[in-house]
Amino acid sequence: MRDYMVGYGSLLSAYSRTTYSGITTDVVPVVAEGWKRGWTVRYGDEQATYAGVRPVRHAVLHAALVPTEITDALRHRERGYVFTQIDPASVHPADRSAPPLPDGRYWIVVNREQVSADADHPIPQTYVDTCLIGCLETGGEDRARAFIRATELWDAPWVDDRQGQAPLYPRLTPPSSQQQEQIDALLAAEGVLKYRRPR
């Protein structure tokens, strides 16, 4: 039986999937019921905070269904999480007119613990860029807005690490200047850009 990841962070980005995990399969934009995304994951060896999820009734998670093998390399990439099998019936195509989703084992990665960003482990803009570029690829600005609106804890420490020193996020999708402007405009329009600080 085929395995599918419900990717809701960096796995949304084709560049990130291909470059850092060798995943070249096509993905399907989906909505998963019962999960709330927030900036709540840390790795012990990285000075940053990333997207995680927690179970919340009636919440919806905008994600991508990624056909892949659950390899040791993928488990290392997702080492801050527990691979958790979920009911495929809780996952639906984002486009209601799309064909039914494939049969298989559906997995989501769930935080080992819920920890908010702090000054020593801020949210990196390079990670936000990677997620939102993936949203733009799979559903345009509407999907990027949905990601922003459905994600909590934007008011935690968050830094712009695009320029200057080495980026905080090592698996980034490099944005073009046009994409940077587009992403910043979306973040501003949704009222969260005011929380970002220079690095």
C-alpha positions as a Markdown table, in Angstrom:
| # | Residue | x | y | z |
|---|---|---|---|---|
| 1 | Met | 0.0 | 0.0 | 0.0 |
| 2 | Arg | 1.3 | 3.4 | -0.9 |
| 3 | Asp | 2.4 | 6.0 | 1.7 |
| 4 | Tyr | 1.3 | 9.6 | 1.6 |
| 5 | Met | 2.5 | 12.5 | 3.7 |
| 6 | Val | 0.2 | 15.3 | 4.6 |
| 7 | Gly | 2.8 | 18.1 | 4.3 |
| 8 | Tyr | 1.9 | 21.4 | 5.9 |
| 9 | Gly | 5.3 | 23.2 | 6.2 |
| 10 | Ser | 8.4 | 23.1 | 4.0 |
| 11 | Leu | 7.1 | 20.0 | 2.2 |
| 12 | Leu | 4.6 | 22.3 | 0.5 |
| 13 | Ser | 7.5 | 23.6 | -1.6 |
| 14 | Ala | 8.6 | 21.7 | -4.7 |
| 15 | Tyr | 12.2 | 23.0 | -4.5 |
| 16 | Ser | 12.5 | 22.0 | -0.8 |
| 17 | Arg | 11.0 | 18.5 | -1.4 |
| 18 | Thr | 13.2 | 17.8 | -4.4 |
| 19 | Thr | 16.5 | 19.4 | -3.2 |
| 20 | Tyr | 16.6 | 18.2 | 0.3 |
| 21 | Ser | 14.6 | 14.9 | 0.3 |
| 22 | Gly | 14.7 | 13.8 | -3.4 |
| 23 | Ile | 10.9 | 13.7 | -3.6 |
| 24 | Thr | 9.9 | 14.4 | -7.2 |
| 25 | Thr | 6.4 | 13.1 | -7.2 |
| 26 | Asp | 3.4 | 15.4 | -8.0 |
| 27 | Val | 1.4 | 16.6 | -5.0 |
| 28 | Val | -2.2 | 17.3 | -4.5 |
| 29 | Pro | -3.4 | 20.4 | -2.6 |
| 30 | Val | -5.6 | 19.1 | 0.3 |
| 31 | Val | -7.4 | 20.2 | 3.5 |
| 32 | Ala | -7.0 | 17.9 | 6.5 |
| 33 | Glu | -9.7 | 18.1 | 9.2 |
| 34 | Gly | -8.9 | 18.4 | 12.9 |
| 35 | Trp | -5.4 | 19.9 | 13.0 |
| 36 | Lys | -4.3 | 23.4 | 13.9 |
| 37 | Arg | -0.9 | 24.7 | 12.6 |
| 38 | Gly | 1.3 | 27.0 | 14.8 |
| 39 | Trp | 5.0 | 28.0 | 15.3 |
| 40 | Thr | 5.7 | 25.3 | 17.9 |
| 41 | Val | 8.5 | 22.9 | 16.8 |
| 42 | Arg | 12.2 | 23.0 | 17.6 |
| 43 | Tyr | 15.2 | 20.8 | 16.7 |
| 44 | Gly | 17.9 | 20.6 | 19.4 |
| 45 | Asp | 20.6 | 21.3 | 16.7 |
| 46 | Glu | 19.0 | 24.3 | 15.1 |
| 47 | Gln | 18.4 | 27.8 | 16.5 |
| 48 | Ala | 14.9 | 28.2 | 15.1 |
| 49 | Thr | 11.2 | 27.4 | 15.6 |
| 50 | Tyr | 9.2 | 25.8 | 12.8 |
| 51 | Ala | 5.5 | 24.8 | 12.0 |
| 52 | Gly | 3.9 | 22.1 | 14.0 |
| 53 | Val | 0.3 | 21.0 | 14.5 |
| 54 | Arg | -2.0 | 20.1 | 17.4 |
| 55 | Pro | -5.3 | 18.3 | 17.3 |
| 56 | Val | -8.2 | 20.8 | 17.4 |
| 57 | Arg | -11.8 | 19.8 | 16.6 |
| 58 | His | -13.3 | 21.6 | 13.6 |
| 59 | Ala | -9.9 | 23.1 | 12.6 |
| 60 | Val | -8.7 | 22.8 | 9.0 |
| 61 | Leu | -5.2 | 22.4 | 7.8 |
| 62 | His | -4.2 | 23.6 | 4.3 |
| 63 | Ala | -1.6 | 21.1 | 3.2 |
| 64 | Ala | -0.3 | 19.0 | 0.3 |
| 65 | Leu | -0.7 | 15.2 | -0.2 |
| 66 | Val | 2.8 | 14.0 | -1.0 |
| 67 | Pro | 3.3 | 10.5 | -2.3 |
| 68 | Thr | 6.6 | 9.2 | -0.8 |
| 69 | Glu | 8.4 | 6.4 | 1.0 |
| 70 | Ile | 8.9 | 6.9 | 4.7 |
| 71 | Thr | 12.7 | 6.7 | 4.6 |
| 72 | Asp | 15.4 | 7.2 | 7.2 |
| 73 | Ala | 16.3 | 10.4 | 5.4 |
| 74 | Leu | 12.8 | 11.7 | 5.6 |
| 75 | Arg | 12.6 | 10.8 | 9.3 |
| 76 | His | 15.8 | 12.7 | 9.9 |
| 77 | Arg | 14.4 | 15.8 | 8.1 |
| 78 | Glu | 11.3 | 15.5 | 10.3 |
| 79 | Arg | 13.1 | 14.6 | 13.5 |
| 80 | Gly | 11.3 | 17.0 | 15.7 |
| 81 | Tyr | 8.0 | 15.2 | 15.0 |
| 82 | Val | 6.3 | 11.8 | 15.4 |
| 83 | Phe | 5.0 | 10.2 | 12.2 |
| 84 | Thr | 1.3 | 9.6 | 12.9 |
| 85 | Gln | -1.1 | 7.7 | 10.7 |
| 86 | Ile | -4.4 | 9.4 | 10.1 |
| 87 | Asp | -7.8 | 8.4 | 8.6 |
| 88 | Pro | -7.7 | 9.2 | 4.9 |
| 89 | Ala | -11.4 | 10.1 | 5.2 |
| 90 | Ser | -10.3 | 13.2 | 7.2 |
| 91 | Val | -8.4 | 14.5 | 4.2 |
| 92 | His | -10.1 | 16.1 | 1.2 |
| 93 | Pro | -8.9 | 17.8 | -2.1 |
| 94 | Ala | -8.7 | 21.5 | -1.7 |
| 95 | Asp | -10.5 | 21.8 | -5.0 |
| 96 | Arg | -13.9 | 20.3 | -4.5 |
| 97 | Ser | -14.2 | 19.5 | -8.2 |
| 98 | Ala | -10.9 | 17.4 | -8.2 |
| 99 | Pro | -11.0 | 13.7 | -8.4 |
| 100 | Pro | -11.1 | 11.6 | -5.2 |
| 101 | Leu | -7.8 | 11.1 | -3.4 |
| 102 | Pro | -5.9 | 7.9 | -3.8 |
| 103 | Asp | -6.1 | 4.9 | -1.4 |
| 104 | Gly | -3.1 | 4.3 | 0.8 |
| 105 | Arg | -1.6 | 5.0 | 4.3 |
| 106 | Tyr | -1.9 | 8.7 | 5.2 |
| 107 | Trp | 0.7 | 10.2 | 7.6 |
| 108 | Ile | 1.1 | 13.5 | 9.3 |
| 109 | Val | 4.0 | 14.6 | 11.5 |
| 110 | Val | 3.0 | 15.8 | 14.9 |
| 111 | Asn | 5.2 | 17.7 | 17.3 |
| 112 | Arg | 7.1 | 15.8 | 20.0 |
| 113 | Glu | 6.3 | 18.8 | 22.2 |
| 114 | Gln | 4.6 | 22.2 | 21.8 |
| 115 | Val | 7.1 | 25.0 | 22.3 |
| 116 | Ser | 6.7 | 28.6 | 21.3 |
| 117 | Ala | 9.4 | 30.6 | 19.6 |
| 118 | Asp | 11.7 | 32.6 | 21.8 |
| 119 | Ala | 14.6 | 35.1 | 21.2 |
| 120 | Asp | 17.1 | 32.2 | 21.0 |
| 121 | His | 14.8 | 30.1 | 18.7 |
| 122 | Pro | 12.9 | 32.6 | 16.5 |
| 123 | Ile | 10.7 | 31.9 | 13.5 |
| 124 | Pro | 12.9 | 32.3 | 10.4 |
| 125 | Gln | 11.6 | 34.3 | 7.5 |
| 126 | Thr | 13.4 | 31.9 | 5.2 |
| 127 | Tyr | 11.2 | 29.1 | 6.6 |
| 128 | Val | 8.0 | 31.2 | 6.2 |
| 129 | Asp | 9.1 | 32.0 | 2.6 |
| 130 | Thr | 9.6 | 28.2 | 1.9 |
| 131 | Cys | 6.1 | 27.4 | 3.2 |
| 132 | Leu | 4.4 | 30.3 | 1.4 |
| 133 | Ile | 6.2 | 29.7 | -1.9 |
| 134 | Gly | 4.7 | 26.2 | -1.7 |
| 135 | Cys | 1.3 | 27.6 | -1.1 |
| 136 | Leu | 1.6 | 29.9 | -4.1 |
| 137 | Glu | 2.7 | 26.9 | -6.2 |
| 138 | Thr | -0.3 | 24.8 | -5.2 |
| 139 | Gly | -3.1 | 27.4 | -5.0 |
| 140 | Gly | -1.9 | 30.9 | -5.6 |
| 141 | Glu | -2.4 | 33.8 | -3.3 |
| 142 | Asp | -5.7 | 32.5 | -1.9 |
| 143 | Arg | -4.0 | 29.4 | -0.6 |
| 144 | Ala | -1.1 | 31.5 | 0.9 |
| 145 | Arg | -3.7 | 33.7 | 2.7 |
| 146 | Ala | -5.4 | 30.6 | 4.0 |
| 147 | Phe | -2.1 | 29.4 | 5.4 |
| 148 | Ile | -1.4 | 32.7 | 7.1 |
| 149 | Arg | -4.9 | 33.0 | 8.6 |
| 150 | Ala | -5.0 | 29.4 | 9.9 |
| 151 | Thr | -1.6 | 29.5 | 11.5 |
| 152 | Glu | -1.3 | 30.6 | 15.1 |
| 153 | Leu | 1.5 | 32.4 | 17.2 |
| 154 | Trp | 2.7 | 34.9 | 14.5 |
| 155 | Asp | 3.3 | 37.3 | 17.4 |
| 156 | Ala | 6.1 | 35.1 | 18.8 |
| 157 | Pro | 9.8 | 36.2 | 18.0 |
| 158 | Trp | 10.2 | 36.2 | 14.2 |
| 159 | Val | 13.2 | 37.5 | 12.3 |
| 160 | Asp | 14.0 | 38.4 | 8.8 |
| 161 | Asp | 17.0 | 36.2 | 8.0 |
| 162 | Arg | 16.9 | 36.6 | 4.2 |
| 163 | Gln | 20.1 | 38.7 | 3.9 |
| 164 | Gly | 23.4 | 39.1 | 5.7 |
| 165 | Gln | 24.5 | 36.2 | 7.8 |
| 166 | Ala | 23.8 | 32.6 | 7.0 |
| 167 | Pro | 20.0 | 31.9 | 7.0 |
| 168 | Leu | 18.6 | 30.2 | 10.1 |
| 169 | Tyr | 16.7 | 27.7 | 8.0 |
| 170 | Pro | 19.0 | 25.2 | 6.3 |
| 171 | Arg | 16.4 | 23.7 | 3.9 |
| 172 | Leu | 15.1 | 26.9 | 2.4 |
| 173 | Thr | 13.6 | 27.6 | -1.0 |
| 174 | Pro | 15.4 | 30.7 | -2.2 |
| 175 | Pro | 12.7 | 33.3 | -3.1 |
| 176 | Ser | 13.1 | 35.7 | -6.0 |
| 177 | Ser | 12.9 | 39.4 | -5.2 |
| 178 | Gln | 9.4 | 39.4 | -6.7 |
| 179 | Gln | 8.3 | 36.5 | -4.5 |
| 180 | Gln | 9.7 | 38.3 | -1.4 |
| 181 | Glu | 7.6 | 41.4 | -2.2 |
| 182 | Gln | 4.5 | 39.2 | -2.9 |
| 183 | Ile | 5.0 | 37.3 | 0.4 |
| 184 | Asp | 5.6 | 40.5 | 2.4 |
| 185 | Ala | 2.5 | 42.1 | 0.9 |
| 186 | Leu | 0.4 | 39.1 | 1.8 |
| 187 | Leu | 1.8 | 39.0 | 5.4 |
| 188 | Ala | 1.1 | 42.7 | 5.7 |
| 189 | Ala | -2.5 | 42.4 | 4.3 |
| 190 | Glu | -3.2 | 39.7 | 6.9 |
| 191 | Gly | -2.0 | 41.9 | 9.7 |
| 192 | Val | 1.0 | 39.8 | 10.9 |
| 193 | Leu | 4.0 | 41.4 | 9.2 |
| 194 | Lys | 4.2 | 43.9 | 12.1 |
| 195 | Tyr | 5.5 | 41.1 | 14.3 |
| 196 | Arg | 8.6 | 40.4 | 12.2 |
| 197 | Arg | 11.9 | 42.0 | 13.3 |
| 198 | Pro | 15.2 | 42.5 | 11.6 |
| 199 | Arg | 17.7 | 39.9 | 12.5 |
